[in-house]
Amino acid sequence: MMKKILLLFSLFYYAIAILAQVPAGYYASASGKSGKNLKTALHHIISQHEERTYKELWTDFQKTDSRMDGKVWDMYSNSTNYIFFTDQNTGQYKKEGDNYNREHSFPKSWFHDEYPMYTDLFHLIPTDSYVNGMRGNLPFGETASPVYTSSNGFSQSGMSSLPGYSGKVFEPNDEYKGDFARIYFYMATCYEDKIAGWDCDMLDHSSYPAYKDWAVTMLLRWAKEDPVSQKEIDRNNAVYEIQENRNPYVDYPGLEQYVWGEKITQIFDPDNYEGITGVMPSSSLQDPFERVSVMGLDGRVLRSGVFQSEALQGLPAGFYIVDGKKMIVCP
């Protein structure tokens, strides 16, 4: 699993910087709430937003899902280098790498193709058309016996290996499991007044908790194991500029624990928030495809010539020097 990293000496600074991007008073009405009541308060804050047309999404993606090299940021495949507009799906594809399309990461059939969910950018992402087609409307999950695997083993589908669910699932890459978990927390919150009427194996036909026990357990674990990244922070801000609403689970990393998890009895205070987890500030990763070396604090070279984005992957919790910067791996 790719772990998020942060500059040790600026942990506090970046924790404040992240929250500082939230408009003043935006979450004030959720202060003092917890659990189900917190979710409802957040719903009233984020549910009113600008509705997009399906066609506008192609242009929106260039603002919300552009990699550092200007190519399409694909969360289903890591073997693509799509160019915006040039490589968008016009209706035909035969294999992975042909083109990209508009993926409802929360499948549209679950909410009966209704608006505004149909064009809500928080769960709409550009993905490889073929891999998207292989996913179909499968629920997210984990599988120990995949029947389909995308290039480089990046994503896969097969029968669930999770306790509590035995159906077929689509398993995204570890790098983005937290991203998708926070998207699903957003959907259950933004559409709290609608989700009880939606249909899929992850949902329990209630407004709270909205998801079945196995799904809540999995999503909470995904969010914890894959903390908020700079990519998510940047995307959250870009979507806000377009839709005029935000994902609170990105703004306040760990907030899902106050709604569904171990902090369910603790009240939320947006001005004195406890729950910040490790994030990767953009200044620590200027080019994820640049090759760097990794050293221990004793000066030993542990890795040489690895991509920045993979520099600390798989290393135990501890301190390291990456390209001259002192960093810590967050467990």
HUPE-V281453 format. One record per residue. N is the residue number from 1. RES is the residue in one letter. SS is DSSP state (h for helix, s for strand, l for the rest). PHI is phi in degrees with one decimal (* if undefined). PSI is psi in radians with two decimals (* if undefined). Layout:
{{N;RES;SS;PHI;PSI} {N;RES;SS;PHI;PSI}}
This chain:
{{1;M;l;*;2.30} {2;M;l;-72.4;2.17} {3;K;l;-98.3;2.58} {4;K;l;-77.5;2.55} {5;I;s;-124.7;2.81} {6;L;s;-149.9;2.73} {7;L;s;-73.2;2.11} {8;L;h;-58.4;-0.80} {9;F;h;-71.3;-0.19} {10;S;h;-122.5;0.42} {11;L;h;-56.1;-0.91} {12;F;h;-63.9;-0.72} {13;Y;h;-59.2;-0.80} {14;Y;h;-73.6;-0.53} {15;A;h;-60.0;-0.76} {16;I;h;-69.9;-0.68} {17;A;h;-61.7;-0.68} {18;I;h;-61.8;-0.87} {19;L;h;-67.1;-0.50} {20;A;h;-66.0;-0.32} {21;Q;l;-77.6;-0.25} {22;V;l;-76.2;2.26} {23;P;l;-55.5;2.45} {24;A;l;-55.3;2.24} {25;G;l;78.3;0.04} {26;Y;l;-57.9;-0.73} {27;Y;l;-104.0;0.28} {28;A;h;-57.8;-0.66} {29;S;h;-73.0;-0.16} {30;A;h;-94.1;-0.10} {31;S;l;-63.2;2.40} {32;G;l;85.4;0.02} {33;K;l;-101.0;2.82} {34;S;l;-151.6;2.85} {35;G;h;54.1;-2.34} {36;K;h;-59.0;-0.71} {37;N;h;-66.2;-0.60} {38;L;h;-66.2;-0.77} {39;K;h;-59.7;-0.74} {40;T;h;-65.9;-0.70} {41;A;h;-63.4;-0.73} {42;L;h;-65.6;-0.64} {43;H;h;-57.3;-0.80} {44;H;h;-65.9;-0.46} {45;I;h;-78.1;-0.73} {46;I;h;-104.2;-0.15} {47;S;l;-72.0;-0.50} {48;Q;l;-87.2;1.97} {49;H;l;-148.6;2.88} {50;E;l;-68.2;2.21} {51;E;l;-88.9;2.25} {52;R;l;-92.0;2.79} {53;T;l;-90.6;2.77} {54;Y;l;-63.9;-0.61} {55;K;l;-67.6;-0.63} {56;E;h;-64.4;-0.37} {57;L;h;-60.1;-0.61} {58;W;h;-57.2;-0.75} {59;T;h;-74.8;-0.68} {60;D;h;-58.7;-0.68} {61;F;h;-58.3;-0.56} {62;Q;h;-65.4;-0.44} {63;K;h;-90.1;-0.52} {64;T;h;-101.8;-0.38} {65;D;l;-137.0;0.77} {66;S;s;-100.4;2.23} {67;R;l;-71.7;3.02} {68;M;l;-63.2;-0.44} {69;D;l;-91.1;0.11} {70;G;l;86.7;-0.07} {71;K;l;-85.9;2.96} {72;V;s;-68.7;2.29} {73;W;l;-87.2;1.80} {74;D;l;-97.3;2.12} {75;M;l;-94.8;-0.01} {76;Y;l;-105.5;-0.38} {77;S;l;-140.4;2.46} {78;N;l;-110.5;0.31} {79;S;l;-113.8;0.29} {80;T;l;-112.4;2.63} {81;N;l;-136.6;1.01} {82;Y;l;-71.7;2.51} {83;I;l;-99.8;2.28} {84;F;l;-54.0;2.44} {85;F;l;70.3;-0.87} {86;T;l;-59.3;-0.72} {87;D;l;-105.8;0.28} {88;Q;s;-73.7;2.64} {89;N;l;-67.8;2.21} {90;T;l;-106.2;0.17} {91;G;l;122.2;-0.19} {92;Q;l;-134.1;2.44} {93;Y;l;-160.9;2.66} {94;K;l;-123.7;-0.41} {95;K;l;-153.9;2.92} {96;E;l;-61.4;2.30} {97;G;l;102.9;-0.04} {98;D;l;-77.6;-0.83} {99;N;l;-168.0;3.09} {100;Y;s;-119.2;2.75} {101;N;s;-137.1;-2.97} {102;R;s;-100.5;1.82} {103;E;s;-94.2;2.22} {104;H;s;-84.4;1.70} {105;S;l;-62.5;-0.44} {106;F;l;-103.7;1.69} {107;P;l;-49.5;2.38} {108;K;h;-65.1;-0.48} {109;S;h;-65.1;-0.44} {110;W;h;-65.3;-0.61} {111;F;h;-107.6;0.38} {112;H;l;61.7;0.61} {113;D;l;58.8;0.46} {114;E;l;-89.1;2.74} {115;Y;l;-99.0;2.69} {116;P;l;-85.4;0.01} {117;M;h;-58.6;-0.58} {118;Y;h;-59.3;-0.51} {119;T;h;-123.9;0.34} {120;D;l;-71.8;2.00} {121;L;l;-61.4;-0.40} {122;F;l;-64.6;-0.46} {123;H;l;-115.8;-0.05} {124;L;s;-89.2;2.19} {125;I;s;-138.2;2.66} {126;P;s;-80.7;2.27} {127;T;s;-141.5;2.80} {128;D;s;-55.3;2.27} {129;S;h;-62.7;-0.70} {130;Y;h;-68.1;-0.82} {131;V;h;-64.2;-0.68} {132;N;h;-58.6;-0.77} {133;G;h;-64.3;-0.62} {134;M;h;-69.0;-0.51} {135;R;h;-73.5;-0.75} {136;G;l;62.0;-2.26} {137;N;l;-113.3;0.50} {138;L;l;-65.0;2.53} {139;P;s;-70.0;2.70} {140;F;s;-69.4;2.62} {141;G;l;-178.0;-2.79} {142;E;l;-132.6;2.49} {143;T;s;-134.1;2.46} {144;A;s;-101.3;-0.08} {145;S;s;-137.2;1.24} {146;P;s;-65.5;2.46} {147;V;s;-102.9;-0.23} {148;Y;s;-141.3;2.40} {149;T;s;-137.1;2.30} {150;S;l;-77.0;3.06} {151;S;h;-53.7;2.45} {152;N;h;62.8;0.29} {153;G;h;64.7;0.49} {154;F;l;-71.6;-0.73} {155;S;l;-140.9;2.81} {156;Q;s;-156.5;2.89} {157;S;s;-139.0;2.66} {158;G;s;171.0;-3.03} {159;M;s;-70.6;2.47} {160;S;s;-61.2;2.44} {161;S;l;-108.2;0.15} {162;L;l;-89.7;2.46} {163;P;l;-65.5;2.41} {164;G;l;101.0;-0.23} {165;Y;l;-148.1;2.32} {166;S;l;-119.5;0.07} {167;G;l;-80.2;-3.10} {168;K;s;-79.9;2.47} {169;V;s;-135.4;2.86} {170;F;s;-112.4;2.19} {171;E;s;-108.3;1.96} {172;P;l;-74.0;2.95} {173;N;l;-65.6;2.59} {174;D;h;-53.0;-0.57} {175;E;h;-60.2;-0.46} {176;Y;h;-119.8;0.12} {177;K;h;-62.3;-0.69} {178;G;h;-65.9;-0.66} {179;D;h;-57.9;-0.84} {180;F;h;-68.7;-0.61} {181;A;h;-60.7;-0.79} {182;R;h;-68.8;-0.51} {183;I;h;-64.8;-0.74} {184;Y;h;-70.0;-0.60} {185;F;h;-65.1;-0.69} {186;Y;h;-60.9;-0.82} {187;M;h;-61.2;-0.72} {188;A;h;-68.4;-0.43} {189;T;h;-90.1;-0.89} {190;C;h;-60.7;-0.65} {191;Y;l;-112.3;0.68} {192;E;l;-56.9;-0.56} {193;D;l;-81.4;-0.08} {194;K;l;-121.8;-0.48} {195;I;h;-64.3;-0.43} {196;A;h;-63.0;-0.39} {197;G;h;-95.3;0.04} {198;W;l;-88.0;2.85} {199;D;l;-131.1;2.07} {200;C;l;-170.4;2.91} {201;D;l;-71.0;-0.19} {202;M;l;-87.8;-0.37} {203;L;s;-94.8;2.62} {204;D;l;-110.8;0.21} {205;H;l;61.7;0.68} {206;S;l;-135.9;2.86} {207;S;l;-81.6;-0.41} {208;Y;l;-152.2;2.21} {209;P;l;-79.6;-0.09} {210;A;l;81.9;-0.74} {211;Y;s;-104.9;2.67} {212;K;l;-68.4;2.82} {213;D;h;-55.7;-0.77} {214;W;h;-63.7;-0.64} {215;A;h;-71.8;-0.74} {216;V;h;-59.7;-0.80} {217;T;h;-59.5;-0.79} {218;M;h;-65.7;-0.82} {219;L;h;-64.5;-0.69} {220;L;h;-63.8;-0.71} {221;R;h;-67.3;-0.76} {222;W;h;-58.9;-0.76} {223;A;h;-64.5;-0.62} {224;K;h;-74.4;-0.73} {225;E;h;-74.6;-0.46} {226;D;l;-124.5;1.44} {227;P;l;-64.7;2.97} {228;V;l;-55.6;2.31} {229;S;l;-107.5;2.92} {230;Q;h;-62.9;-0.59} {231;K;h;-55.2;-0.81} {232;E;h;-66.7;-0.69} {233;I;h;-62.0;-0.81} {234;D;h;-63.9;-0.71} {235;R;h;-67.9;-0.70} {236;N;h;-58.4;-0.78} {237;N;h;-66.6;-0.66} {238;A;h;-67.9;-0.72} {239;V;h;-65.6;-0.67} {240;Y;h;-59.3;-0.69} {241;E;h;-63.7;-0.49} {242;I;h;-93.4;-0.85} {243;Q;h;-96.5;-0.33} {244;E;l;68.7;0.53} {245;N;l;-142.9;2.96} {246;R;l;-131.7;2.86} {247;N;l;-98.2;1.88} {248;P;h;-64.5;-0.40} {249;Y;h;-78.0;-0.20} {250;V;h;-93.6;-0.72} {251;D;h;-61.8;-0.63} {252;Y;l;-126.6;1.45} {253;P;l;-52.2;2.28} {254;G;l;91.1;-0.02} {255;L;l;-60.0;-0.53} {256;E;h;-58.5;-0.46} {257;Q;h;-68.0;-0.47} {258;Y;h;-76.7;-0.37} {259;V;h;-97.6;-0.76} {260;W;l;-121.9;-0.28} {261;G;l;-111.7;-2.52} {262;E;l;-72.1;-0.24} {263;K;l;-106.4;0.42} {264;I;l;-62.2;-0.39} {265;T;l;-94.5;-0.07} {266;Q;l;-92.3;2.46} {267;I;l;-82.4;2.63} {268;F;l;-90.2;2.27} {269;D;l;-128.1;1.81} {270;P;l;-63.2;-0.35} {271;D;l;-94.7;-0.18} {272;N;l;-145.0;1.10} {273;Y;l;-85.6;2.35} {274;E;l;-114.9;2.13} {275;G;l;149.4;0.06} {276;I;l;-61.0;2.29} {277;T;l;-115.3;3.05} {278;G;l;-61.7;2.36} {279;V;l;-131.9;2.88} {280;M;l;-107.5;1.76} {281;P;l;-64.4;2.55} {282;S;h;-59.7;-0.52} {283;S;h;-68.8;-0.30} {284;S;h;-89.9;-0.11} {285;L;l;-143.8;1.22} {286;Q;l;-65.9;-0.62} {287;D;l;-144.2;1.79} {288;P;l;-64.2;-0.27} {289;F;l;-100.2;0.07} {290;E;l;-78.8;2.48} {291;R;s;-85.4;2.34} {292;V;s;-137.1;3.01} {293;S;s;-113.1;2.64} {294;V;s;-119.9;2.23} {295;M;s;-122.6;2.63} {296;G;s;-81.2;2.96} {297;L;l;-67.1;-0.27} {298;D;l;-85.8;0.03} {299;G;l;91.7;-0.08} {300;R;l;-72.5;2.37} {301;V;s;-81.0;2.03} {302;L;s;-92.3;-0.60} {303;R;s;-145.2;2.59} {304;S;s;-139.7;2.37} {305;G;s;73.4;0.45} {306;V;s;-95.8;2.71} {307;F;s;-64.1;2.53} {308;Q;h;-53.0;-0.73} {309;S;h;-66.3;-0.27} {310;E;h;-114.8;0.11} {311;A;l;-57.2;-0.76} {312;L;l;-106.1;0.11} {313;Q;l;-61.3;2.21} {314;G;l;84.7;-0.10} {315;L;l;-78.9;2.57} {316;P;l;-68.2;2.79} {317;A;l;-55.9;2.36} {318;G;s;163.2;-3.00} {319;F;s;-105.0;2.45} {320;Y;s;-143.9;2.79} {321;I;s;-109.8;2.04} {322;V;s;-119.1;2.00} {323;D;l;53.6;0.69} {324;G;l;84.4;-0.02} {325;K;s;-106.3;2.42} {326;K;s;-83.0;2.17} {327;M;s;-134.2;2.88} {328;I;s;-129.6;2.45} {329;V;s;-87.5;2.17} {330;C;l;-88.9;2.20} {331;P;l;-69.8;*}}
